[in-house]
Amino acid sequence: MAAELARNLLIQAMVLSAPVLLAACLISVVLSLLQTLTSVQEQTLTVVPRLFVVFVVSVATMPWLVRRLVAYTVGLWSDFHRYLG
């Protein structure tokens, strides 16, 4: 049962972090491509847009993240008697 709990927890963590990580990866690839094409190697040109995109995606997906996390928590606490033995 501990392995099942850990597996479900890791699946939820991956699903919840996927939108932010995907957005950060995509913007990083685009910015790296632009830097390569223009030969501009300024570090602030990659950090600031990446932080902005991560912030926007986090705010935009917040209702979905909270609903999913609350549903997982309620499901975990409602089946808690199974894990007590």
C-alpha positions in Angstrom: 0.0 0.0 0.0 2.9 2.4 0.6 4.1 1.8 -2.9 0.7 2.5 -4.3 0.5 5.8 -2.3 4.0 6.8 -3.5 3.1 5.9 -7.1 -0.1 8.0 -7.0 1.8 10.9 -5.4 4.5 10.9 -8.0 1.9 10.7 -10.8 0.1 13.7 -9.4 3.3 15.6 -8.9 4.3 15.0 -12.6 0.9 16.0 -13.9 0.8 19.2 -11.8 4.2 20.3 -12.7 4.0 19.5 -16.4 2.4 22.7 -17.7 5.0 24.9 -16.1 7.9 22.7 -17.1 6.7 22.4 -20.6 6.3 26.2 -20.9 9.8 26.8 -19.5 11.3 24.2 -21.9 9.6 25.6 -24.9 10.5 29.2 -24.2 14.1 28.1 -23.5 14.4 26.4 -26.8 12.9 29.4 -28.6 15.2 31.9 -26.8 18.3 29.7 -27.4 17.5 29.5 -31.1 17.1 33.3 -31.2 20.4 33.8 -29.4 22.2 31.4 -31.8 20.7 33.0 -34.8 21.6 36.6 -33.7 24.9 35.7 -31.9 23.7 37.6 -28.8 24.9 35.8 -25.7 23.4 38.0 -23.0 22.2 35.9 -20.0 19.4 38.3 -19.0 17.7 37.8 -22.4 17.0 34.2 -21.4 16.3 34.5 -17.7 13.7 37.3 -17.6 11.4 36.0 -20.4 11.6 32.5 -18.9 10.6 33.8 -15.4 7.8 35.8 -17.0 6.4 32.8 -18.9 6.6 30.5 -15.9 4.7 33.2 -13.8 2.0 33.6 -16.5 1.5 29.9 -16.9 1.4 29.4 -13.1 -1.2 32.0 -12.7 -3.2 30.8 -15.7 -3.2 27.1 -14.6 -3.7 27.9 -10.9 -7.5 27.0 -10.8 -6.9 23.7 -12.5 -3.9 22.9 -10.2 -5.9 23.7 -7.1 -8.9 21.7 -8.2 -6.7 18.7 -9.0 -4.8 19.0 -5.7 -7.9 19.3 -3.7 -9.6 16.3 -5.4 -6.4 14.2 -4.7 -6.3 15.3 -1.1 -10.0 14.6 -0.5 -9.7 11.2 -2.2 -6.7 10.4 0.0 -8.4 11.4 3.2 -11.6 9.7 2.4 -9.8 6.4 1.8 -7.5 6.8 4.8 -9.2 4.0 6.7 -7.8 1.5 4.1 -4.2 2.4 5.0 -4.6 2.2 8.8 -5.0 -1.5 8.6 
